């Protein structure tokens, strides 16, 4: 056995998640499956506002492009 394999074998019982082989501090991100965060009414409202803003700006851009195209032809 190499030195690395020996260290791994000796410390195997101290690992929180035996399948977790990533190097790094702490136990961050070691969950087997991601969990969904609870969604509140405020979160949904903010999402709807962002969507409305996006589509409003998209519509404004299309209108500007049409007007500039029409002005260039005339």
C-alpha positions in Angstrom: 0.0 0.0 0.0 1.2 3.5 -0.7 1.3 6.1 2.0 -1.9 7.8 0.6 -3.9 4.5 0.6 -2.7 3.9 4.2 -3.9 7.3 5.3 -7.2 6.9 3.6 -7.8 3.5 5.1 -6.9 4.7 8.6 -9.2 7.7 8.4 -12.1 6.0 6.8 -14.1 5.8 10.0 -13.8 9.5 10.6 -15.4 10.5 7.2 -19.0 11.8 7.5 -19.9 10.6 4.0 -17.7 7.7 2.8 -18.5 8.4 -0.8 -17.5 12.0 -0.5 -14.0 12.1 -2.0 -13.7 15.9 -2.7 -10.9 17.8 -1.1 -11.8 20.9 0.8 -12.6 22.3 4.2 -15.7 21.3 6.1 -18.6 19.3 4.9 -20.0 21.8 2.5 -22.2 20.3 -0.2 -21.9 16.7 1.0 -25.6 16.0 0.7 -26.5 13.1 -1.5 -29.5 14.8 -3.0 -30.3 18.6 -3.2 -33.2 19.8 -1.1 -35.7 22.5 -2.3 -35.8 25.7 -0.3 -39.3 26.8 0.8 -40.9 29.3 -1.5 -42.8 32.2 0.0 -45.4 34.5 -1.6 -42.7 37.3 -1.6 -40.4 35.1 -3.7 -43.2 34.4 -6.2 -44.1 38.1 -6.4 -40.4 39.1 -7.0 -40.2 36.4 -9.7 -43.3 37.7 -11.4 -42.0 41.3 -11.3 -38.7 40.3 -12.8 -40.6 38.4 -15.6 -42.8 41.4 -16.3 -39.8 43.7 -16.4 -38.0 41.4 -18.9 -40.9 41.1 -21.2 -41.6 44.9 -21.0 -38.0 45.6 -22.0 -38.1 43.0 -24.7 -41.3 44.6 -26.2 -39.7 48.1 -26.0 -36.6 46.8 -27.9 -38.8 45.2 -30.6 -40.8 48.5 -31.0 -37.6 50.6 -31.2 -36.2 48.2 -33.8 -39.4 48.3 -35.9 -39.6 52.2 -35.7 -35.9 52.6 -36.6 -36.3 50.1 -39.5 -39.4 51.9 -40.7 -37.6 55.3 -40.4 -34.6 54.0 -42.4 -36.9 52.9 -45.3 -38.8 56.2 -45.5 
